[in-house]
Each structure stands twice: as structure tokens, then as C-alpha cells.
Amino acid sequence: MVHKPWFKLLQPDVVVAGTVLRLRAEDLWSWQVRGIIFDVDDTLVPIRQAEVDPAVAAWLEQLRPHFQIWLVSNNLNRSRIQQIGESLNLPYIHRAGKPSRRALRRAVAQMGLPVEAVAMVGDRLLTDILAGNRLGLVTVLVNSLLSEAVEKNPATLWGPRF
């Protein structure tokens, strides 16, 4: 079910000037959002890590009383996504296959909310935003945590990926 014209499927509803930590709960609430689906890799946790930064964990704790939250990742490494989900005490789906809508539908169904009351927050247009727009979610594009790390330390680009 496409709620947007095809030529707008890669346009997020909201672009945050910065990482996910710049996204404000009051803005989400004012957009009638009651549930949030977060991408994991480079949106909440750098792809080379399995530990959640304390600042991100604290920020998510502030959201928890106001929103239902799910993690949905394309990552194939179940144990890594499970570790992240369990450390945050959040439900998760790995191997989502975004821009497929299947995993997003599953998360929305578990929330028991209408699609228009759920936001998809991620750092990639061709997976996160496209999947969210295809389902009719509120889509929020944030800067990748990787881009922030590179700004602070350009040598990050040359380090080993794993």
C-alpha cells in the first residue's frame, strides 16, 4: 500500500540536521507519532560495535515512556542485533531486507498502531526511508553515526571494517 506518489518515495518527511540524538520527542509527538521503528547500524550503533553508547541509551530511555519502540535491522548477524536489543530492552528484528516492508509491517502490527502513527528513523534513503514511505510511515532521515565519527576523526575511514 503506497501512500505517496512514486516520485516522492525517496523523500523523507523530516530531515534531522545531525545524528539521531538531535531528534526530539516533542517533535515526534506533535507529528502524531506514537511508535518508532529505528534502524540499528549507523543510526543507533556504529556498524563495527555491538555496545550502545551511553548517550544513545539514555536518549532512548527518555523516549520509552512516550512511544512504543522497535529495532529493525538489515544486519544478518542475529547475535549482534540481539545483543543490542537486549541491552536496550527493546524488541528487534534482524535480516529485515529493507526496502521490503515485511519486517516493518510486523513491527507495526506488534505495536497495534495505525501506520500513520509510526515513524521509521534511519540514516539511508534507499533502505530505511524507501521502506517507511512504501508502508505509509512518517519517515525521518538522520545523519549516520559514521559521518559524525569521520568529522571528528578522518582516519576512521581508513581503519579496518571489522
CYANA upper distance limits for C-alpha pairs under 8 A (distance plus 0.5 A):
  1 MET  CA    134 ARG  CA      7.27
  1 MET  CA    135 LEU  CA      6.57
  1 MET  CA    136 GLY  CA      8.00
  2 VAL  CA      6 TRP  CA      8.49
  2 VAL  CA    133 ASN  CA      7.82
  2 VAL  CA    134 ARG  CA      5.53
  2 VAL  CA    135 LEU  CA      6.57
  2 VAL  CA    136 GLY  CA      6.88
  3 HIS  CA    133 ASN  CA      7.78
  3 HIS  CA    134 ARG  CA      7.43
  3 HIS  CA    135 LEU  CA      7.65
  3 HIS  CA    136 GLY  CA      5.69
  4 LYS  CA      8 LYS  CA      6.70
  4 LYS  CA      9 LEU  CA      6.96
  4 LYS  CA    133 ASN  CA      7.44
  4 LYS  CA    134 ARG  CA      7.98
  4 LYS  CA    136 GLY  CA      7.81
  5 PRO  CA      9 LEU  CA      7.33
  9 LEU  CA    129 ILE  CA      8.08
  9 LEU  CA    130 LEU  CA      6.08
  9 LEU  CA    133 ASN  CA      6.04
  9 LEU  CA    134 ARG  CA      7.17
 10 LEU  CA    125 LEU  CA      6.42
 10 LEU  CA    126 LEU  CA      7.48
 10 LEU  CA    129 ILE  CA      6.77
 10 LEU  CA    130 LEU  CA      5.90
 10 LEU  CA    133 ASN  CA      8.03
 11 GLN  CA    125 LEU  CA      8.21
 11 GLN  CA    129 ILE  CA      7.81
 12 PRO  CA    125 LEU  CA      8.30
 12 PRO  CA    129 ILE  CA      6.53
 12 PRO  CA    133 ASN  CA      8.14
 12 PRO  CA    138 VAL  CA      8.40
 12 PRO  CA    139 THR  CA      5.55
 12 PRO  CA    140 VAL  CA      6.22
 12 PRO  CA    141 LEU  CA      6.59
 13 ASP  CA    138 VAL  CA      6.71
 13 ASP  CA    139 THR  CA      5.63
 13 ASP  CA    140 VAL  CA      6.55
 14 VAL  CA    139 THR  CA      6.90
 14 VAL  CA    140 VAL  CA      5.28
 14 VAL  CA    141 LEU  CA      6.80
 15 VAL  CA    140 VAL  CA      6.32
 15 VAL  CA    141 LEU  CA      5.34
 15 VAL  CA    142 VAL  CA      6.70
 16 VAL  CA     20 VAL  CA      8.09
 16 VAL  CA     22 ARG  CA      7.33
 16 VAL  CA     23 LEU  CA      7.06
 16 VAL  CA    140 VAL  CA      7.66
 16 VAL  CA    141 LEU  CA      6.63
 16 VAL  CA    142 VAL  CA      5.57
 16 VAL  CA    143 ASN  CA      7.74
 17 ALA  CA     22 ARG  CA      7.77
 17 ALA  CA    142 VAL  CA      7.46
 17 ALA  CA    143 ASN  CA      7.63
 18 GLY  CA     22 ARG  CA      6.42
 18 GLY  CA    142 VAL  CA      6.63
 18 GLY  CA    143 ASN  CA      5.69
 19 THR  CA     23 LEU  CA      8.16
 19 THR  CA     43 THR  CA      7.85
 19 THR  CA    142 VAL  CA      5.78
 19 THR  CA    143 ASN  CA      5.11
 19 THR  CA    144 SER  CA      6.71
 19 THR  CA    145 LEU  CA      6.78
 19 THR  CA    148 GLU  CA      8.06
 20 VAL  CA     43 THR  CA      7.03
 20 VAL  CA     44 LEU  CA      7.58
 20 VAL  CA    142 VAL  CA      6.15
 20 VAL  CA    143 ASN  CA      7.58
 21 LEU  CA     56 VAL  CA      7.33
 21 LEU  CA     59 TRP  CA      7.36
 23 LEU  CA     27 ASP  CA      8.10
 24 ARG  CA     28 LEU  CA      7.13
 25 ALA  CA     29 TRP  CA      6.63
 25 ALA  CA     63 LEU  CA      6.83
 26 GLU  CA     30 SER  CA      6.56
 27 ASP  CA     31 TRP  CA      6.86
 28 LEU  CA     32 GLN  CA      7.23
 28 LEU  CA     33 VAL  CA      5.89
 28 LEU  CA     34 ARG  CA      8.35
 29 TRP  CA     33 VAL  CA      5.76
 29 TRP  CA     34 ARG  CA      7.28
 32 GLN  CA    117 ALA  CA      6.40
 33 VAL  CA     67 PHE  CA      8.34
 33 VAL  CA    116 GLU  CA      8.03
 33 VAL  CA    117 ALA  CA      4.99
 33 VAL  CA    118 VAL  CA      5.85
 33 VAL  CA    119 ALA  CA      6.82
 33 VAL  CA    138 VAL  CA      8.22
 34 ARG  CA     66 HIS  CA      7.65
 34 ARG  CA     67 PHE  CA      5.52
 34 ARG  CA     68 GLN  CA      7.02
 34 ARG  CA    113 LEU  CA      8.22
 34 ARG  CA    117 ALA  CA      5.95
 34 ARG  CA    118 VAL  CA      6.47
 35 GLY  CA     67 PHE  CA      5.47
 35 GLY  CA     68 GLN  CA      4.97
 35 GLY  CA     69 ILE  CA      6.30
 35 GLY  CA    108 VAL  CA      8.48
 35 GLY  CA    111 MET  CA      7.62
 35 GLY  CA    113 LEU  CA      7.86
 35 GLY  CA    117 ALA  CA      6.87
 35 GLY  CA    118 VAL  CA      5.00
 35 GLY  CA    119 ALA  CA      6.83
 36 ILE  CA     67 PHE  CA      7.17
 36 ILE  CA     68 GLN  CA      6.69
 36 ILE  CA     69 ILE  CA      5.38
 36 ILE  CA     70 TRP  CA      6.89
 36 ILE  CA    118 VAL  CA      5.94
 36 ILE  CA    119 ALA  CA      5.28
 36 ILE  CA    120 MET  CA      6.58
 36 ILE  CA    121 VAL  CA      7.68
 37 ILE  CA     69 ILE  CA      6.38
 37 ILE  CA     70 TRP  CA      5.32
 37 ILE  CA     71 LEU  CA      6.17
 37 ILE  CA     72 VAL  CA      7.00
 37 ILE  CA    104 LEU  CA      8.18
 37 ILE  CA    107 ALA  CA      8.05
 37 ILE  CA    118 VAL  CA      7.75
 37 ILE  CA    119 ALA  CA      6.55
 37 ILE  CA    120 MET  CA      5.37
 37 ILE  CA    121 VAL  CA      6.68
 38 PHE  CA     43 THR  CA      8.02
 38 PHE  CA     44 LEU  CA      8.13
 38 PHE  CA     69 ILE  CA      8.02
 38 PHE  CA     70 TRP  CA      6.78
 38 PHE  CA     71 LEU  CA      5.41
 38 PHE  CA     72 VAL  CA      6.57
 38 PHE  CA    120 MET  CA      6.57
 38 PHE  CA    121 VAL  CA      5.46
 38 PHE  CA    122 GLY  CA      6.69
 39 ASP  CA     43 THR  CA      6.40
 39 ASP  CA     44 LEU  CA      7.59
 39 ASP  CA     71 LEU  CA      6.50
 39 ASP  CA     72 VAL  CA      5.82
 39 ASP  CA     73 SER  CA      5.94
 39 ASP  CA    120 MET  CA      8.18
 39 ASP  CA    121 VAL  CA      6.76
 39 ASP  CA    122 GLY  CA      5.53
 39 ASP  CA    123 ASP  CA      8.11
 39 ASP  CA    128 ASP  CA      7.47
 40 VAL  CA     44 LEU  CA      5.57
 40 VAL  CA     45 VAL  CA      6.47
 40 VAL  CA     71 LEU  CA      6.92
 40 VAL  CA     72 VAL  CA      7.20
 40 VAL  CA     73 SER  CA      6.06
 40 VAL  CA     81 ILE  CA      8.37
 40 VAL  CA    122 GLY  CA      8.34
 41 ASP  CA     45 VAL  CA      5.96
 41 ASP  CA     46 PRO  CA      6.30
 41 ASP  CA     47 ILE  CA      5.46
 41 ASP  CA     73 SER  CA      7.57
 41 ASP  CA     75 ASN  CA      8.05
 42 ASP  CA     46 PRO  CA      4.98
 42 ASP  CA     47 ILE  CA      6.11
 42 ASP  CA    123 ASP  CA      7.54
 42 ASP  CA    144 SER  CA      5.63
 42 ASP  CA    145 LEU  CA      5.42
 42 ASP  CA    146 LEU  CA      6.47
 43 THR  CA    121 VAL  CA      8.46
 43 THR  CA    122 GLY  CA      6.20
 43 THR  CA    123 ASP  CA      6.17
 43 THR  CA    142 VAL  CA      7.79
 43 THR  CA    143 ASN  CA      7.93
 43 THR  CA    144 SER  CA      6.00
 43 THR  CA    145 LEU  CA      6.46
 44 LEU  CA     52 VAL  CA      7.92
 44 LEU  CA     56 VAL  CA      7.33
 44 LEU  CA    145 LEU  CA      7.84
 45 VAL  CA     49 GLN  CA      7.06
 45 VAL  CA     50 ALA  CA      7.60
 45 VAL  CA     51 GLU  CA      7.80
 45 VAL  CA     52 VAL  CA      6.31
 45 VAL  CA     53 ASP  CA      7.75
 45 VAL  CA    145 LEU  CA      7.74
 46 PRO  CA     50 ALA  CA      8.44
 46 PRO  CA    145 LEU  CA      6.55
 46 PRO  CA    146 LEU  CA      6.87
 48 ARG  CA    161 ARG  CA      7.07
 48 ARG  CA    162 PHE  CA      6.30
 50 ALA  CA     80 ARG  CA      6.31
 50 ALA  CA     81 ILE  CA      8.10
 50 ALA  CA     83 GLN  CA      7.36
 50 ALA  CA     84 ILE  CA      6.59
 51 GLU  CA     84 ILE  CA      7.14
 52 VAL  CA     56 VAL  CA      7.18
 52 VAL  CA     57 ALA  CA      6.94
 52 VAL  CA     84 ILE  CA      7.27
 52 VAL  CA     87 SER  CA      8.27
 53 ASP  CA     57 ALA  CA      6.84
 54 PRO  CA     58 ALA  CA      6.52
 55 ALA  CA     59 TRP  CA      6.61
 56 VAL  CA     60 LEU  CA      6.65
 57 ALA  CA     61 GLU  CA      6.73
 57 ALA  CA     88 LEU  CA      7.25
 58 ALA  CA     62 GLN  CA      7.01
 59 TRP  CA     63 LEU  CA      7.21
 60 LEU  CA     64 ARG  CA      6.70
 61 GLU  CA     65 PRO  CA      8.16
 63 LEU  CA     67 PHE  CA      6.61
 64 ARG  CA     68 GLN  CA      7.28
 64 ARG  CA     69 ILE  CA      7.58
 68 GLN  CA    111 MET  CA      7.09
 69 ILE  CA     90 LEU  CA      7.31
 69 ILE  CA     91 PRO  CA      8.06
 70 TRP  CA     90 LEU  CA      6.65
 70 TRP  CA     91 PRO  CA      5.81
 70 TRP  CA     92 TYR  CA      6.22
 70 TRP  CA    107 ALA  CA      7.10
 71 LEU  CA     85 GLY  CA      7.58
 71 LEU  CA     90 LEU  CA      7.52
 71 LEU  CA     91 PRO  CA      6.79
 71 LEU  CA     92 TYR  CA      4.97
 71 LEU  CA     93 ILE  CA      6.76
 72 VAL  CA     92 TYR  CA      6.20
 72 VAL  CA     93 ILE  CA      5.30
 72 VAL  CA     94 HIS  CA      6.60
 72 VAL  CA     96 ALA  CA      6.96
 72 VAL  CA    103 ALA  CA      7.61
 72 VAL  CA    104 LEU  CA      7.76
 72 VAL  CA    107 ALA  CA      8.49
 73 SER  CA     81 ILE  CA      8.04
 73 SER  CA     92 TYR  CA      8.29
 73 SER  CA     93 ILE  CA      6.67
 73 SER  CA     94 HIS  CA      5.34
 73 SER  CA     95 ARG  CA      6.62
 73 SER  CA     96 ALA  CA      6.12
 74 ASN  CA     94 HIS  CA      6.31
 74 ASN  CA     95 ARG  CA      4.96
 74 ASN  CA     96 ALA  CA      5.14
 74 ASN  CA     97 GLY  CA      5.86
 74 ASN  CA     98 LYS  CA      6.86
 75 ASN  CA     81 ILE  CA      7.90
 75 ASN  CA     94 HIS  CA      6.28
 75 ASN  CA     95 ARG  CA      5.79
 75 ASN  CA     96 ALA  CA      8.04
 76 LEU  CA     94 HIS  CA      6.80
 76 LEU  CA     95 ARG  CA      5.40
 77 ASN  CA     81 ILE  CA      7.04
 77 ASN  CA     94 HIS  CA      7.91
 77 ASN  CA     95 ARG  CA      8.32
 78 ARG  CA     82 GLN  CA      6.34
 78 ARG  CA     94 HIS  CA      6.50
 78 ARG  CA     95 ARG  CA      8.22
 79 SER  CA     83 GLN  CA      6.48
 80 ARG  CA     84 ILE  CA      6.82
 81 ILE  CA     85 GLY  CA      6.52
 81 ILE  CA     92 TYR  CA      7.80
 81 ILE  CA     93 ILE  CA      8.36
 81 ILE  CA     94 HIS  CA      6.87
 82 GLN  CA     86 GLU  CA      6.41
 82 GLN  CA     92 TYR  CA      7.59
 83 GLN  CA     87 SER  CA      6.49
 84 ILE  CA     88 LEU  CA      6.83
 85 GLY  CA     89 ASN  CA      6.31
 85 GLY  CA     90 LEU  CA      5.51
 85 GLY  CA     91 PRO  CA      6.58
 85 GLY  CA     92 TYR  CA      6.30
 86 GLU  CA     90 LEU  CA      6.75
 86 GLU  CA     91 PRO  CA      8.25
 93 ILE  CA    103 ALA  CA      7.46
 96 ALA  CA    100 SER  CA      7.96
 96 ALA  CA    102 ARG  CA      7.96
 96 ALA  CA    103 ALA  CA      5.84
 96 ALA  CA    104 LEU  CA      8.48
 97 GLY  CA    103 ALA  CA      8.17
 98 LYS  CA    103 ALA  CA      8.31
 98 LYS  CA    127 THR  CA      5.49
 98 LYS  CA    128 ASP  CA      7.01
 98 LYS  CA    131 ALA  CA      6.36
 99 PRO  CA    126 LEU  CA      7.35
 99 PRO  CA    127 THR  CA      5.01
 99 PRO  CA    128 ASP  CA      7.02
 99 PRO  CA    130 LEU  CA      6.30
 99 PRO  CA    131 ALA  CA      4.68
 99 PRO  CA    132 GLY  CA      8.39
100 SER  CA    131 ALA  CA      6.44
101 ARG  CA    105 ARG  CA      6.48
101 ARG  CA    131 ALA  CA      6.10
101 ARG  CA    132 GLY  CA      7.96
101 ARG  CA    134 ARG  CA      7.64
101 ARG  CA    135 LEU  CA      6.87
102 ARG  CA    106 ARG  CA      6.85
103 ALA  CA    107 ALA  CA      6.83
104 LEU  CA    108 VAL  CA      6.64
104 LEU  CA    131 ALA  CA      8.29
104 LEU  CA    132 GLY  CA      8.08
104 LEU  CA    135 LEU  CA      8.40
105 ARG  CA    109 ALA  CA      6.50
105 ARG  CA    135 LEU  CA      8.18
106 ARG  CA    110 GLN  CA      6.74
107 ALA  CA    111 MET  CA      6.83
108 VAL  CA    112 GLY  CA      6.85
108 VAL  CA    113 LEU  CA      6.74
108 VAL  CA    114 PRO  CA      7.91
108 VAL  CA    115 VAL  CA      7.16
108 VAL  CA    118 VAL  CA      7.73
109 ALA  CA    113 LEU  CA      7.40
113 LEU  CA    117 ALA  CA      6.85
113 LEU  CA    118 VAL  CA      7.65
114 PRO  CA    118 VAL  CA      7.62
115 VAL  CA    135 LEU  CA      7.70
115 VAL  CA    136 GLY  CA      6.59
115 VAL  CA    137 LEU  CA      5.89
116 GLU  CA    136 GLY  CA      6.69
116 GLU  CA    137 LEU  CA      5.72
116 GLU  CA    138 VAL  CA      6.89
117 ALA  CA    137 LEU  CA      7.72
117 ALA  CA    138 VAL  CA      7.95
118 VAL  CA    137 LEU  CA      6.10
118 VAL  CA    138 VAL  CA      6.70
119 ALA  CA    132 GLY  CA      8.18
119 ALA  CA    137 LEU  CA      5.92
119 ALA  CA    138 VAL  CA      4.91
119 ALA  CA    139 THR  CA      6.09
119 ALA  CA    140 VAL  CA      7.46
120 MET  CA    128 ASP  CA      7.39
120 MET  CA    129 ILE  CA      7.59
120 MET  CA    132 GLY  CA      6.10
120 MET  CA    137 LEU  CA      6.82
120 MET  CA    138 VAL  CA      6.67
120 MET  CA    139 THR  CA      5.44
120 MET  CA    140 VAL  CA      6.60
121 VAL  CA    128 ASP  CA      7.61
121 VAL  CA    129 ILE  CA      8.21
121 VAL  CA    139 THR  CA      6.65
121 VAL  CA    140 VAL  CA      5.24
121 VAL  CA    141 LEU  CA      6.57
121 VAL  CA    142 VAL  CA      7.65
122 GLY  CA    128 ASP  CA      5.87
122 GLY  CA    129 ILE  CA      7.41
122 GLY  CA    140 VAL  CA      7.00
122 GLY  CA    141 LEU  CA      5.92
122 GLY  CA    142 VAL  CA      6.47
123 ASP  CA    128 ASP  CA      7.48
123 ASP  CA    141 LEU  CA      5.95
123 ASP  CA    142 VAL  CA      5.52
123 ASP  CA    143 ASN  CA      6.10
123 ASP  CA    144 SER  CA      5.75
124 ARG  CA    128 ASP  CA      5.99
124 ARG  CA    129 ILE  CA      6.99
124 ARG  CA    141 LEU  CA      7.61
125 LEU  CA    129 ILE  CA      5.28
125 LEU  CA    130 LEU  CA      6.51
125 LEU  CA    141 LEU  CA      8.00
126 LEU  CA    130 LEU  CA      5.97
126 LEU  CA    131 ALA  CA      8.38
127 THR  CA    131 ALA  CA      6.37
128 ASP  CA    132 GLY  CA      6.63
129 ILE  CA    133 ASN  CA      6.47
129 ILE  CA    139 THR  CA      6.29
129 ILE  CA    140 VAL  CA      7.70
129 ILE  CA    141 LEU  CA      7.48
130 LEU  CA    134 ARG  CA      6.52
131 ALA  CA    135 LEU  CA      6.93
132 GLY  CA    136 GLY  CA      6.69
132 GLY  CA    137 LEU  CA      5.55
132 GLY  CA    138 VAL  CA      7.49
132 GLY  CA    139 THR  CA      6.39
133 ASN  CA    137 LEU  CA      6.25
133 ASN  CA    138 VAL  CA      7.73
133 ASN  CA    139 THR  CA      7.01
143 ASN  CA    147 SER  CA      7.31
143 ASN  CA    148 GLU  CA      8.09
144 SER  CA    148 GLU  CA      7.30
145 LEU  CA    149 ALA  CA      6.78
146 LEU  CA    150 VAL  CA      6.65
147 SER  CA    151 GLU  CA      6.71
148 GLU  CA    152 LYS  CA      6.90
149 ALA  CA    153 ASN  CA      6.44
149 ALA  CA    154 PRO  CA      8.10
149 ALA  CA    156 THR  CA      7.39
150 VAL  CA    154 PRO  CA      5.06
150 VAL  CA    155 ALA  CA      7.66
150 VAL  CA    156 THR  CA      6.14
150 VAL  CA    157 LEU  CA      7.14
155 ALA  CA    159 GLY  CA      7.28
